[in-house]
Amino acid sequence: QVQLVESGGGLVQAGGSLKLSCDVIGSVFSIAHMTWNRQAPGNQRELVASRTSGGAQYYVDSVKDRFTIFRDNTNNTIYLQMNNLKPEDTAVYSCGIQARRVNGGKVYEYWGQGTQVTVSS
């Protein structure tokens, strides 16, 4: 069984920074694609950032040059560094991965439960 557990959310003033962590718990052979997403009350879930195993990255326009997605391969943790936070960044942030559990196996998608980020003005 593979689980994703996010942490690092909290309350921060506008202009501040937070670093979110997504721990991948359980055995995976390889992670092909990783994402950070967010959902604010009344809004649909939005893809914020993604990164492929080859290093290609995507960021939604509203977070470009402020957020960075990266991975620590030594401990299978995916991070989202968020700088210069704005009140409109307030949302529940969740991570997702597409991964193989065995070499050459099927790709499965896994999601975490999310962590709340609140940015005050």
Phi, psi and omega per residue, in radians:
Q1 nan 2.366 3.119
V2 -1.959 2.309 3.090
Q3 -2.240 2.574 3.039
L4 -1.989 2.260 -3.119
V5 -2.185 2.041 3.123
E6 -1.594 2.663 3.043
S7 -2.703 2.965 3.070
G8 1.806 -0.091 3.105
G9 -1.278 3.028 3.132
G10 2.828 -2.893 3.138
L11 -1.793 2.266 -3.120
V12 -2.491 2.631 3.089
Q13 -1.376 2.699 3.075
A14 -0.950 2.388 -3.089
G15 1.636 -0.210 -3.131
G16 -1.437 -3.073 -3.092
S17 -2.289 2.642 2.981
L18 -2.465 2.637 3.061
K19 -2.136 1.959 3.119
L20 -1.548 2.509 3.096
S21 -2.096 2.547 3.083
C22 -2.288 1.827 -3.135
D23 -1.502 2.186 3.078
V24 -1.597 1.906 -3.068
I25 -1.826 2.230 -3.084
G26 1.985 2.957 -3.039
S27 -1.531 2.118 3.003
V28 -2.230 2.500 3.117
F29 -1.419 -0.757 -3.138
S30 -2.719 2.592 3.070
I31 -1.918 2.009 -3.080
A32 -1.465 -0.545 -3.013
H33 -2.695 2.406 3.136
M34 -2.323 2.551 -3.097
T35 -2.434 2.684 2.871
W36 -2.065 2.348 -3.093
N37 -2.282 2.852 3.080
R38 -2.527 2.684 3.093
Q39 -2.457 2.067 3.078
A40 -1.648 2.716 3.139
P41 -0.945 2.265 3.125
G42 1.436 -0.062 -3.120
N43 -1.954 2.798 3.020
Q44 -1.372 2.786 3.083
R45 -1.135 2.413 -3.060
E46 -2.122 2.337 3.014
L47 -1.292 2.136 -3.099
V48 -1.680 -0.833 -3.092
A49 -2.696 2.638 3.074
S50 -2.547 2.772 3.140
R51 -2.603 2.322 3.083
T52 -1.580 2.948 3.103
S53 -1.110 -0.409 3.107
G54 -1.471 -0.081 3.076
G55 1.769 -0.092 3.132
A56 -1.184 2.357 -3.067
Q57 -2.140 2.652 3.037
Y58 -2.342 2.455 3.048
Y59 -2.362 2.413 3.020
V60 -1.138 2.581 -3.010
D61 -0.942 -0.645 -3.028
S62 -1.187 -0.253 -3.117
V63 -2.050 -0.023 -3.123
K64 -0.995 2.434 3.142
D65 1.238 0.053 3.075
R66 -2.075 -0.597 -3.096
F67 -1.925 2.601 3.069
T68 -2.403 2.252 3.057
I69 -1.770 2.314 3.100
F70 -2.683 2.932 -3.042
R71 -2.295 2.462 2.989
D72 -1.773 1.837 -3.071
N73 -1.210 -0.377 -3.076
T74 -1.230 -0.505 -3.135
N75 -2.201 0.266 3.060
N76 0.933 0.812 3.120
T77 -2.075 2.421 3.114
I78 -1.923 2.356 -3.059
Y79 -2.063 2.716 2.939
L80 -2.305 1.876 3.063
Q81 -1.504 2.139 -3.087
M82 -2.081 2.054 3.139
N83 -2.012 2.800 3.112
N84 0.842 0.912 -3.079
L85 -1.143 2.576 -3.121
K86 -2.137 2.717 3.121
P87 -0.955 -0.571 -3.137
E88 -1.256 -0.106 3.040
D89 -1.450 -0.111 -3.137
T90 -1.070 2.167 -3.095
A91 -3.113 3.020 2.925
V92 -1.576 2.165 -3.107
Y93 -1.801 2.305 3.130
S94 -2.330 2.648 3.126
C95 -1.866 2.781 3.101
G96 -2.549 2.618 3.068
I97 -2.385 2.714 2.925
Q98 -2.024 2.081 -2.978
A99 -2.485 2.717 2.995
R100 -1.794 2.411 3.122
R101 -1.538 -0.419 3.087
V102 -2.390 2.790 -3.130
N103 -1.067 2.141 3.135
G104 1.380 0.056 -3.102
G105 -1.393 3.122 3.133
K106 -1.173 2.593 3.077
V107 -1.546 2.221 3.103
Y108 -1.973 2.714 3.115
E109 -1.928 2.346 -3.135
Y110 -2.261 2.569 -3.124
W111 -2.320 2.570 3.026
G112 -1.610 3.056 -3.092
Q113 -1.487 -0.413 3.075
G114 1.847 2.782 3.071
T115 -2.377 2.424 -3.049
Q116 -1.414 2.313 3.013
V117 -2.086 2.162 3.118
T118 -2.178 2.176 -3.123
V119 -1.992 2.078 -3.133
S120 -1.623 2.612 -3.107
S121 -1.560 nan nan
